[in-house]
Amino acid sequence: MNTHRKLDGKTALCIVIAAYLLIVILPMRAPGANGFHSVFQGNALDTIPVKQKKSSKKVAAQAANKDTSTISSRSDSAKLNLKKDSTVMVDTLKISKDSIDAPITYSALDSGVLLIPGKKFLLYGKAKTDYKDLKLGAATIQLDQEKQEIKAFGATDTTGNPLSKPEFIQGTMKTVSDTISYNFKTQKGLIQNTFLQEGEIYVNAQFMKKINADEIYAKNARFTTCNLDTPHFAFRANRMKLINNKLAVTGRVYPEFEEVPIPMISIPFGIFPLNQKRHSGFILPAFTSSPDFGLGLEGMGYYKVINDNMDITTRANLYSYGGWNLNLSSKYLERYKYLGSVSLSFINNKTLNQNPLIQDEYNTTRSYMIVWSHNSDNRARPGTNFSANVNFGSTRFNQSLLNNPFQNYQNQLSSSINYTKDWTGKYNLSINLNHNSNSNLRLVNMSLPTVNFNVVTLYPFQKKDQVGSGKWYEKIGIGYSGNFQNQLSFYDTAFNFKRLLDTAQWGAQHNIPITLSLPSLGPVTVAPSISYQERWYGKKQFLSWDSTNKKVDTAYQKGFYTARQMSFGVGFNTRVFGTYKFPESSSVVAIRHEIRPSIAISYQPDFGAKYHYSTQVDTLGTKLRFSQFDGGIISSFSEGAFGGISFGVDNLLEMKVRNKKDTSSAADADKEKKNEKKIKLLDGFGFNSSYNLLADSFALGNFSIYARSTLFEKLNISASANLDPYQIDNKGYRINRILWDPTHLKFGRITGGNLAFSTSFRSKPKDGKDDATRKIPNDPFMTPDEQQRQLQFVRSNPAEFTDFNIPWNLTLSYSLSFTRLLKTDFSGFTTQTNSNLNFNGDFSLTDKWKLGGTGYYDVTTGTINQLSMFITREMHCWQMAINVTPIGLYRSFNITINPKSGILRDLKINRSRTFSNY
């Protein structure tokens, strides 16, 4: 039987209070084994809203004050038989003024206590609270809803040591304190004995007052970048103001080392930047002295942020003898469009003259350099690309740089500006402006411009809707490639505009290849071809013997001239494989040899004979053959018909070995293959030559021999040589006689070649990580020029970039090149040889000391051209670096002691001196 009763106000109030105690208070006082977890004014799935009907004024008043204090709890000690999505439909209630505007998530290891009369909530035992971007953890946390204030306290263990100190995190700011008091609404707080971390900065203050989300005041503060509890160094200040992610300002500040204050070294105020983003500011200089340049300030300047896409840096060096250097550099970037940088450098060196034979007191040299790097994004304009890499300036600029031994010996400067356009993959155009200069010869060459136009191979007889393989003539292809060049040459020591126009050259060449794709004849590939070439020249060169002065004179004739050449040929190539397998007991599985022979039969008529002539070159009546187009930017065609065979052989040698740690059985074939390692013994080894069946003399061509290999994955070796099979007379000129001595296994003469090898050895890292697993920062928007400049700075200051994780490393490289050249007076030949050795390495004397060096040794002259050494001391938060250059264009030493932190990079003790070897 169902009975319906109307509840009065008192009865309803009792029911509500009973439900409130059952749902909220009892679960909190009995937290269970898993601690206490809950959401205050949250939206969790287990939240059960408890709202009141307006059955009486008293109940309505209580509901109005507690309408936002919805509490949900999870506990094993009390459960309600209610669905999680169940709600009690009530009238809309007025929001209280003391409401909290966001959920507060909290947890505690011990218990949580709710004090209803005082609207306070207490958490005990490793309590944690999250509110918006604020995170608070402590031994005890007290939340006052009426005041919207939270307090946190630490505790001690049984031995009296601190336990669960209050930890406050908001954004990038992190503090550890004894006590914390914070107001949610005003975002003001008071903290005692706090340790604050802001980026790389660590601040310890006796009292700290937070007035808003970004500003903090501190009293009796200590400022450092050392992360130890007892820092190696710090700055003391009675008053300090910190602005989040901007700066820290102090009153009178003095340093301390190992907690020993040094008040006699103090400054009236301090400004410490905290902004991690780029911002404008001054660049502090370093003091230096030199007997050649005098006293100086180096590196002073200003960095200016123009906008989000562009900045500019100004740096200058000033010396007491009157010398100065100025550098203006700017970087620009538009994402998905382009990026680049521009640098202008001016050097006015004024050095004290130490040569008693020269009357001038000072030596003055001036030079300049323009560096521009630009790269466009292909996504901005598909099919079109523009790039620039310009290094244009005085040929003596590199030699004028101070404390840069690597760049001092760079004798070549080169530049290029490129524009390319592609039309759906069928045609492409490129326009290039190139420049190169030699600091030894003081010669500058400029190509303005070089134009290339290419047509991809077209098949004119091929049907649009082809079915099957098609006819043989449908595979006939025709292409085109054209090249147009201009060149200006001058000496920067004797520049003359009229002479510049006289030396200007231009030329063009056109090539039309016709090919036929035939199916392979088994393992042999056949490729017939026809080629037509035409070259245009702007002048002719004539050499004649001057019997009066007994020398060779040169005359030029300007105009428009052409030369043509055709060739017909068919080529055959194949691949031959051979494998030698070793017994299963051997650690070597097999050796594989691949041979790639090629042979071509070709015919080339003599179209160039009419452009060649003979001229006497010495008093003995020796005559040599020359072309009228020698000395031009487009090379001339050779004379004489060619109808013969071109041949060559390339070899590849590989070895497969078993892993020494492999214990798998031979039956497990898949696992066995995975544990096998392939090693290349020879990456390439072979030769190329030709034989002219139509020639009446010198029918056998020169042999080009090459070899390259990487041994033990450590030693890189490459070698090449040019072998002339014919003998020479007493002046070095070739005679039509094969040089063959079977008794001594001698064939031909080596007229040129080069040999190069490089290797690198290093110990295992202390952390056990290799370069593949170690994360190396990479700036995708850094231009190649900026990367090179950073690399040069690292090379010039190796002590500041020492990796103590690698106990030792050594890098060696050696190169040897030689060539046989005709003397300028045609009296014979001379052999020019260059040989040099480069070395670079370092090793740890102890865990904190490291010694290293780098140098360049000229084997040809037997002299050390450049030598730099360094020694560095790792001091946890500080670093000492000593760089010494005893040999080079400039001799120098530098001692620097500075903090490692990037924020205090300008706070350094520097002592440097430079001496000139001029």
Residue pairs with C-beta under 8 A, 6 or more apart in sequence:
7 15
7 55
8 55
9 55
9 56
9 58
9 59
10 56
12 52
12 53
12 55
12 56
12 59
13 55
13 56
13 58
13 59
13 62
16 50
16 52
16 59
19 50
20 50
22 78
22 80
23 48
23 50
23 73
23 78
23 80
24 50
24 71
24 73
24 114
25 114
26 77
26 78
27 73
27 74
27 75
27 77
27 78
28 36
28 38
28 73
28 75
28 111
28 112
28 113
28 114
29 111
29 113
30 75
30 77
30 78
31 75
31 77
31 108
31 110
31 111
31 112
32 75
32 76
32 77
33 76
34 76
35 107
35 108
35 109
35 110
35 125
36 75
36 107
36 108
36 109
36 110
36 111
36 112
36 123
37 74
37 106
37 107
38 71
38 72
38 73
38 74
38 105
38 106
38 107
38 112
39 47
39 72
39 103
39 104
39 105
39 106
40 71
40 100
40 103
40 104
40 105
40 106
40 121
40 143
41 68
41 69
41 70
41 99
41 100
41 102
41 103
41 104
42 72
42 103
42 104
42 105
43 103
44 72
45 84
46 72
46 74
46 84
47 70
47 72
48 72
48 80
48 82
48 84
48 86
49 70
49 87
49 88
50 70
50 88
51 63
51 67
51 88
51 90
51 93
52 59
52 60
52 62
52 63
52 90
53 59
53 90
53 91
54 60
54 63
54 91
63 93
64 93
64 94
64 96
65 96
66 96
67 93
67 94
67 95
67 96
68 95
68 96
68 99
68 100
69 119
69 145
71 114
98 119
98 145
98 146
98 147
98 148
100 131
100 145
100 148
100 184
102 131
102 132
103 131
104 129
104 130
104 131
104 143
105 129
105 130
105 131
106 112
106 123
106 127
106 128
106 129
106 130
106 141
106 143
107 123
107 127
107 128
108 123
108 124
108 125
108 126
108 127
108 128
108 141
109 124
109 125
109 126
109 127
110 124
110 125
110 126
111 123
111 124
111 125
112 121
112 122
112 123
112 124
113 121
113 122
113 124
114 120
114 121
114 122
115 121
115 122
118 144
118 146
119 144
119 145
119 146
120 142
120 143
120 144
120 145
121 142
121 143
121 145
122 140
122 141
122 142
122 143
123 129
123 140
123 141
123 142
123 143
124 139
124 140
125 139
126 137
126 139
126 164
127 137
127 138
127 139
127 140
127 141
127 152
128 135
128 136
128 137
128 141
129 135
129 136
129 137
129 141
129 143
129 150
130 136
131 150
131 184
133 170
133 171
134 168
134 169
134 170
134 182
135 167
135 168
135 169
135 170
136 150
136 152
136 166
136 167
136 168
136 169
136 180
136 182
137 152
137 164
137 166
137 167
138 152
138 153
138 154
138 164
138 165
138 166
138 167
138 180
139 153
139 154
139 155
139 163
139 164
139 165
139 166
140 152
140 153
140 155
141 150
141 151
141 152
141 153
142 150
142 151
142 152
142 153
143 149
143 150
144 150
144 151
147 183
148 183
148 184
148 185
149 181
149 182
149 183
149 184
150 180
150 181
150 182
150 183
150 184
151 179
151 180
151 181
151 182
152 166
152 168
152 179
152 180
152 181
153 166
153 179
154 162
154 163
154 164
154 165
154 166
154 178
154 179
155 162
155 163
155 164
156 162
156 163
157 163
165 176
165 177
165 178
166 176
166 177
166 178
166 179
166 180
167 174
167 175
167 176
168 174
168 175
168 176
168 177
168 180
168 182
168 189
168 191
169 175
170 213
171 213
171 244
172 198
172 199
172 244
172 245
173 196
173 197
173 198
173 244
174 196
174 197
174 198
175 191
175 194
175 195
175 196
175 197
175 208
176 194
176 195
177 191
177 192
177 193
177 194
177 195
177 208
178 192
178 193
178 194
179 191
179 192
180 189
180 190
180 191
180 194
181 189
181 190
181 191
182 188
182 189
182 210
183 189
186 212
187 210
187 212
187 213
188 209
188 210
188 211
188 212
189 209
189 210
190 207
190 208
190 209
190 210
191 205
191 207
191 208
191 209
191 210
192 206
192 207
192 208
193 204
193 205
193 206
194 203
194 204
194 205
194 208
195 202
195 203
195 204
196 202
196 203
196 204
196 205
196 208
196 216
196 218
196 242
197 203
198 242
198 244
198 245
198 248
198 274
199 274
199 276
199 903
200 225
200 901
200 902
200 903
201 223
201 224
201 225
201 248
201 272
201 274
201 903
202 223
202 224
202 225
202 226
202 227
202 231
203 218
203 221
203 222
203 223
203 224
203 240
203 242
203 248
204 221
204 222
205 218
205 219
205 220
205 221
205 222
205 240
206 219
206 220
206 221
207 218
207 219
207 220
208 216
208 217
208 218
208 219
209 216
209 217
209 218
210 216
211 217
213 244
214 243
214 244
214 245
214 246
215 241
215 242
215 243
215 244
216 241
216 242
216 244
217 239
217 240
217 241
217 242
218 239
218 240
218 241
218 242
219 238
219 239
219 240
220 238
221 236
221 237
221 238
221 239
221 240
221 250
222 231
222 234
222 235
222 236
222 256
223 234
223 235
223 236
223 237
223 240
223 248
223 250
223 253
223 270
223 272
224 231
224 233
224 234
224 235
224 877
225 877
225 899
225 900
225 901
225 903
225 904
226 232
226 233
226 234
226 876
226 877
227 877
228 876
228 877
230 258
230 259
231 877
232 257
232 258
232 875
232 876
232 877
232 878
233 255
233 256
233 257
233 258
233 877
233 878
233 899
234 255
234 256
234 259
235 250
235 253
235 254
235 255
235 256
235 270
236 253
236 254
236 255
236 256
236 261
237 250
237 251
237 252
237 253
237 270
238 251
238 252
239 250
239 251
240 248
240 249
240 250
240 251
241 248
241 249
241 250
242 248
242 274
243 249
243 274
244 274
245 274
245 275
245 276
245 277
246 273
246 274
246 275
247 271
247 272
247 273
247 274
247 275
248 270
248 271
248 272
248 274
249 269
249 270
249 271
249 272
250 269
250 270
250 271
250 272
251 268
251 269
252 266
252 267
252 268
252 269
253 266
253 267
253 269
253 270
254 261
254 262
254 263
254 264
254 265
254 266
254 267
255 261
255 262
255 265
256 262
272 903
273 279
273 281
273 903
274 903
278 305
278 311
279 305
280 302
280 303
280 304
280 305
281 302
281 303
282 300
282 301
282 302
282 303
283 299
283 300
283 301
283 302
283 303
283 313
283 315
283 906
284 299
284 300
284 906
285 297
285 298
285 299
285 300
286 297
286 298
286 299
286 908
286 910
286 912
287 295
287 296
287 297
287 298
287 910
287 911
287 912
288 295
288 296
288 297
288 298
288 910
288 912
288 913
288 914
289 295
289 296
289 912
289 913
290 296
290 319
290 913
290 914
290 915
290 916
291 352
291 913
291 915
292 321
292 351
292 352
292 354
292 914
292 915
292 916
293 319
293 320
293 321
293 323
293 349
293 350
293 351
293 352
293 402
293 914
293 916
294 319
294 320
294 321
294 323
294 352
295 319
295 320
296 317
296 318
296 319
296 320
296 323
297 317
297 318
298 317
298 912
299 315
299 317
300 315
300 316
300 317
300 318
301 313
301 314
301 315
301 316
301 327
302 313
302 314
303 311
303 312
303 313
303 314
304 311
304 312
304 313
304 314
305 311
306 312
309 332
309 333
309 334
310 330
310 331
310 332
310 333
311 330
311 331
312 328
312 329
312 330
313 327
313 328
313 329
313 330
314 326
314 327
314 328
315 326
315 327
315 329
316 324
316 325
316 326
316 327
317 323
317 324
317 325
317 402
318 324
319 350
321 350
321 351
321 352
321 362
322 350
322 362
323 348
323 349
323 350
323 351
324 348
325 345
325 346
325 347
325 348
326 345
326 346
327 343
327 344
327 345
327 346
328 343
328 344
328 345
329 341
329 342
329 343
329 344
330 341
330 342
330 343
331 339
331 340
331 341
331 783
331 786
332 338
332 339
332 340
332 341
332 342
333 339
333 340
333 781
336 377
336 379
336 380
337 376
337 377
337 380
338 374
338 375
338 376
338 377
338 380
338 386
339 374
339 375
339 377
339 781
339 783
340 372
340 373
340 374
340 375
340 388
340 783
341 371
341 372
341 373
341 783
341 785
341 786
342 371
342 372
343 369
343 370
343 371
343 372
343 785
344 368
344 369
344 370
344 371
345 368
345 369
345 370
345 371
345 393
345 397
346 366
346 367
346 368
347 365
347 366
347 367
347 368
347 397
347 400
347 401
348 364
348 365
348 366
349 363
349 364
349 365
349 366
349 400
350 362
350 363
350 364
351 362
351 363
351 916
351 918
352 361
352 362
352 363
353 360
353 361
353 362
353 363
363 918
365 396
365 400
366 394
367 393
367 394
367 396
367 397
367 400
368 393
368 394
368 397
369 391
369 392
369 393
369 394
369 397
370 390
370 391
370 392
370 393
371 390
371 391
371 785
372 388
372 389
372 390
373 388
373 389
373 390
373 783
373 784
373 785
373 786
374 386
374 387
374 388
374 783
375 387
375 783
376 384
376 385
376 386
376 387
378 385
383 421
383 422
383 423
383 424
384 419
384 420
384 421
384 422
385 418
385 419
385 420
386 418
386 419
386 420
387 417
387 418
388 416
388 417
388 418
389 415
389 416
389 417
389 784
389 785
390 415
390 416
390 417
390 435
391 413
391 414
391 415
392 413
392 415
392 435
393 413
394 400
394 492
395 413
395 437
395 438
395 439
395 442
395 444
395 492
396 439
397 413
398 407
398 408
398 409
398 410
398 411
398 413
398 439
399 408
399 439
399 889
401 407
401 408
402 890
402 892
402 914
403 796
403 885
403 890
403 892
403 894
403 912
403 914
404 792
404 796
405 796
405 866
405 868
405 885
405 888
405 889
405 890
406 792
406 795
406 796
406 866
407 792
408 866
408 888
408 889
408 890
409 856
409 865
409 866
409 889
410 439
411 438
411 439
411 440
412 436
412 437
412 438
412 439
413 435
413 436
413 437
413 439
414 434
414 435
414 436
414 437
415 433
415 434
415 435
415 436
416 432
416 433
416 434
416 435
417 432
417 433
417 434
418 430
418 431
418 432
419 430
419 431
419 432
420 428
420 429
420 430
420 431
421 428
421 429
421 430
422 428
422 429
425 456
426 455
426 456
426 458
427 453
427 454
427 455
427 456
428 453
428 454
428 456
429 451
429 452
429 453
430 451
430 452
430 453
431 449
431 450
431 451
431 452
432 447
432 449
432 450
432 451
432 452
433 446
433 447
433 448
433 449
433 450
434 446
434 447
434 450
435 444
435 445
435 446
435 447
436 444
436 445
437 443
437 444
437 445
437 492
441 491
442 491
442 492
442 493
443 489
443 490
443 491
444 489
444 490
444 491
444 492
445 487
445 488
445 489
446 487
446 488
446 489
447 485
447 486
447 487
448 486
448 487
448 488
449 486
450 483
450 484
450 485
450 486
451 482
451 483
451 484
452 481
452 482
452 483
452 484
453 480
453 481
453 482
454 479
454 480
454 481
454 482
455 479
455 480
455 481
456 479
457 477
457 478
457 479
457 513
457 515
458 477
458 478
458 479
459 474
459 475
459 476
459 477
460 476
460 478
461 471
461 473
461 474
461 476
462 470
462 474
462 475
463 470
463 474
466 474
472 516
472 518
475 516
475 517
475 518
476 514
476 515
476 516
477 514
477 515
477 516
477 517
478 512
478 513
478 514
478 515
479 512
479 513
479 515
480 510
480 511
480 512
481 510
481 511
481 513
482 508
482 509
482 510
482 511
483 508
483 509
483 510
484 506
484 507
484 508
485 506
485 507
485 508
485 633
485 634
486 504
486 505
486 506
487 504
487 505
487 506
487 633
488 500
488 503
488 504
489 503
490 496
490 499
490 500
490 503
505 538
505 539
505 632
505 633
506 538
506 633
507 535
507 536
507 537
507 538
507 632
507 633
507 634
508 535
508 536
508 634
509 533
509 534
509 535
509 536
509 634
510 533
510 534
510 535
511 531
511 532
511 533
512 531
512 532
512 533
513 529
513 530
513 531
514 529
514 530
514 531
514 532
515 527
515 528
515 529
515 530
516 527
516 528
516 529
517 527
518 526
518 527
518 528
520 526
523 574
523 575
524 572
524 573
524 574
525 572
525 573
525 574
526 570
526 571
526 572
527 570
527 571
527 572
527 573
528 569
528 570
528 571
529 568
529 569
529 570
529 571
530 566
530 567
530 568
530 569
531 566
531 567
532 564
532 565
532 566
533 564
533 565
533 566
533 637
534 562
534 563
534 564
534 565
535 562
535 563
535 564
535 629
535 634
535 636
535 637
536 560
536 561
536 562
536 634
537 560
537 561
537 562
537 563
537 629
537 632
537 634
538 558
538 559
538 560
538 561
538 632
539 556
539 557
539 558
539 559
539 561
539 632
540 556
540 557
540 559
540 561
540 628
540 629
541 554
541 555
541 556
541 626
541 628
541 629
541 630
541 631
541 632
542 554
542 555
542 556
542 557
542 613
542 628
543 552
543 553
543 554
543 615
543 617
543 626
544 552
544 553
544 555
544 615
545 551
545 552
545 553
545 615
545 616
545 617
546 552
546 553
550 619
551 825
552 615
552 617
552 825
552 826
561 628
561 629
563 607
563 608
563 611
563 629
563 636
563 637
564 607
565 604
565 607
565 608
565 637
566 604
566 605
566 607
567 602
567 603
567 604
567 642
568 602
568 603
568 604
569 600
569 601
569 602
569 603
570 600
570 601
570 602
571 598
571 599
571 600
571 601
572 598
572 599
572 600
573 596
573 597
573 598
573 599
574 596
574 597
575 594
575 595
575 596
576 594
576 595
576 596
576 597
577 592
577 593
577 594
577 595
578 592
578 593
578 594
578 595
579 590
579 591
579 592
579 593
580 590
580 591
580 593
581 589
581 590
582 588
582 589
582 590
582 591
584 666
587 657
587 658
587 660
588 655
588 656
588 657
588 658
589 656
589 657
589 658
589 676
590 655
590 656
591 653
591 654
591 655
591 656
591 681
592 653
592 654
592 655
592 656
593 651
593 652
593 653
594 651
594 652
594 653
594 654
595 649
595 650
595 651
596 649
596 650
596 651
596 652
596 686
597 647
597 648
597 649
597 650
598 647
598 648
598 649
598 650
599 645
599 646
599 647
599 648
600 645
600 646
600 647
601 644
601 645
602 642
602 643
602 644
602 646
603 641
603 642
603 643
604 641
604 642
604 643
605 641
606 639
606 640
606 641
607 637
608 627
608 636
608 637
608 638
608 639
608 640
609 639
609 640
611 627
611 628
611 629
611 636
611 637
611 639
612 625
612 626
612 627
612 628
612 639
613 625
613 626
613 628
614 623
614 624
614 625
614 626
615 623
615 624
615 626
616 622
616 623
617 623
617 624
617 826
618 825
618 826
618 827
622 731
622 733
622 826
624 826
625 639
627 636
627 637
627 639
628 636
629 635
629 636
630 636
640 692
640 694
640 695
641 694
641 695
642 692
642 694
642 695
643 692
643 693
643 694
644 690
644 691
644 692
644 693
644 694
644 695
644 699
645 690
645 691
645 693
646 688
646 689
646 690
647 688
647 689
647 690
647 691
648 686
648 687
648 688
648 689
649 686
649 687
650 684
650 685
650 686
651 682
651 684
651 685
651 686
652 680
652 682
652 683
652 684
653 680
653 681
653 682
653 685
654 678
654 679
654 680
654 681
655 678
655 679
655 680
655 681
656 676
656 677
656 678
656 679
657 676
657 677
657 679
658 672
658 675
658 676
658 677
659 675
659 676
659 677
662 672
662 675
664 671
664 672
664 675
666 672
679 713
680 709
680 710
681 709
681 711
682 707
682 708
682 709
683 708
683 709
683 710
684 706
684 707
684 708
685 706
685 707
685 708
685 709
686 705
686 706
687 703
687 704
687 705
687 706
688 703
688 704
689 700
689 701
689 702
689 703
689 704
690 700
690 701
691 699
691 700
691 701
692 698
692 699
692 700
692 701
693 699
697 736
698 726
698 734
698 736
700 725
700 726
700 738
702 722
702 723
702 724
702 725
702 751
703 722
703 723
703 725
703 748
704 720
704 721
704 722
704 723
705 720
705 721
705 722
705 723
706 718
706 719
706 720
706 721
707 717
707 718
707 719
707 720
708 717
708 718
708 719
709 716
709 717
710 716
710 717
711 717
714 759
714 760
714 761
715 757
715 758
715 759
716 757
716 758
716 759
717 756
717 757
718 754
718 755
718 756
718 757
719 753
719 754
719 755
719 756
720 753
720 754
721 750
721 752
721 753
722 750
722 751
722 752
722 753
723 747
723 748
723 749
723 750
723 751
724 734
724 739
724 748
724 749
724 750
724 751
725 738
725 739
725 740
725 747
725 748
726 734
726 735
726 736
726 737
726 738
726 739
726 748
726 749
727 734
727 735
727 737
727 738
727 739
727 749
728 734
728 735
728 749
729 735
731 827
731 828
731 829
732 820
732 828
732 829
739 746
739 747
739 748
739 749
740 746
740 747
740 748
741 747
751 819
751 820
752 818
752 819
752 820
753 817
753 818
754 815
754 816
754 817
754 818
755 814
755 815
755 816
755 817
756 813
756 814
756 815
756 816
757 813
757 814
758 811
758 812
758 813
758 814
759 811
759 812
759 813
760 809
760 810
760 811
760 812
761 809
761 810
761 811
762 806
762 808
762 809
762 810
763 806
763 807
763 808
763 809
765 774
765 805
765 806
766 804
766 805
766 806
766 807
767 805
782 790
794 800
794 801
795 854
796 868
796 883
797 881
797 883
797 894
798 842
798 852
798 854
798 868
798 870
798 883
799 852
799 870
799 871
799 872
799 881
799 882
799 883
799 896
800 872
800 879
800 881
800 896
802 842
802 850
802 852
802 870
802 872
802 874
802 881
804 844
804 847
804 848
804 850
804 874
807 843
807 844
808 841
808 842
808 843
808 844
809 841
809 842
809 843
810 839
810 840
810 841
811 838
811 839
811 840
811 841
812 837
812 838
812 839
813 837
813 838
813 839
814 835
814 836
814 837
814 838
815 834
815 835
815 836
816 833
816 834
816 835
816 859
817 833
817 834
817 835
818 831
818 832
818 833
818 834
819 831
819 832
820 829
820 830
820 831
821 829
821 830
821 831
821 832
822 828
822 829
823 829
823 830
833 860
834 860
835 858
835 859
835 860
836 856
836 857
836 858
836 859
836 860
837 856
837 857
837 859
838 854
838 855
838 856
838 857
839 853
839 854
839 855
839 857
840 852
840 853
840 854
840 855
841 852
841 853
841 854
842 850
842 851
842 852
842 853
842 870
843 850
843 851
843 852
844 850
845 851
847 874
848 873
848 874
848 875
849 871
849 872
849 873
849 874
850 871
850 872
850 874
851 869
851 870
851 871
852 869
852 870
852 871
853 867
853 868
853 869
853 870
854 867
854 868
855 864
855 866
855 867
855 868
855 887
856 864
856 865
856 866
856 867
857 863
857 864
857 865
858 864
858 865
864 887
865 887
865 888
866 885
866 887
866 888
867 885
867 886
867 887
867 888
868 883
868 884
868 885
868 888
869 883
869 884
869 885
869 886
870 881
870 882
870 883
870 884
871 881
871 882
872 879
872 880
872 881
872 882
873 879
873 880
877 899
877 900
877 901
878 897
878 898
878 899
878 900
879 897
879 898
879 899
879 900
880 895
880 896
880 897
881 894
881 895
881 896
881 897
882 893
882 894
882 895
882 896
883 892
883 893
883 894
884 892
884 893
884 894
885 891
885 892
885 893
888 917
889 916
889 917
889 918
890 914
890 915
890 916
890 917
891 914
891 915
891 916
891 917
892 912
892 913
892 914
892 915
893 912
893 913
894 910
894 911
894 912
895 909
895 910
895 911
895 912
896 908
896 909
896 910
896 911
897 908
897 909
898 904
898 905
898 907
898 908
898 909
898 910
899 905
899 907
899 908
